[in-house]
Amino acid sequence: MAIAGAGKRRSYTVVFEPQPEGGYTVLVPALPGCLTEGDTMAEARRNAVEAIQVHCESLLIDGIALPRDIRRPPVHEKVVVTVGGP
């Protein structure tokens, strides 16, 4: 039985978040729950490809259409807060 959507090439935006202890956490905004990590950027990239493939294959097996990539890139900015003051 063929799985609808199988065999299509997809492109997803990934976010590499450096971790204080080293390495990177990788998030895929268009695929909630799809995340991975790696000790180096190269490892994080490889792991991201594998995590996305496994996540998408699971969606297809469950009969869920593959989401499109999020068109808007994530917005990153620093916010300054005061904690513990009057």
N, C-alpha and C positions, 0 to 999 in steps of 0.2 A: 504494500500500500504506500503510495506516495504521500509525503507530508506537504501540505500547501505552504509555499514560501521557502521550501528547502532549495538549496543550490543558488540562491541569490546572494550577490555580494552586497555587503552593507558597510557603512562607514559610521563610526561613533566617536564623538568627542570624549576624551578621557582627561581627568584632572589628576595630576601627580602632586601629592602633598608631602613635602619633606617632613620627616619625623625627627624630633629632638634627639632620639637615641641613634639615629642613622636610618638610612633606607627611606622608602617612599610607600605611602598608601595611595592606591589608585581607585578612583571613583568613576563611575560611568553615569552621568546625570540622566540620560535617557532610559537607563535600565535600573530602576530602583532595586537595591539589594545586591547588585552586581559590583563587587569590590574585591580587590586583591592587594598584594604588596610585593615588594622586592627590595633586596639589600642594595642594589645599584639601579640606575635608570634603565640599563639594558635588561636586567632581570625583570624589573617592573613592567617594561614594555612587553616582553615575552609573556609574562603572567597575565597581562591585560588582554592580550589576544586570546589566550586560552580561556580565561574567565568569561569573556564576551561570547566566544563560541559555545561553551557549555551552557551559559545562561540562555542564549537564543535557541539552542537545540531543545532545551527543556521547555521553553515557551511553545515551540512548534509541536512537540510531542503532546503537550496539553491542549493543543488546538487554539492557541493564542497567537494572534498576528504579531509579527515583529514590529516594535515601535520604530518610528522614524527618529533620527537624531534630533536633538534639541537645536533649533535654528539660532538661538541667541547664545553666545558664549557666556560662561559664568562671569559674574562681576565680583572682583576682589578689591576690597578696600579696607583700610584700617579704621577702627572706631576707637576713640579715646573715651574712657569712662572713669569716674571717680567712685571709689568703693570705700565704704566705712566712714565717710565724712558727713557733716551736717547738710 
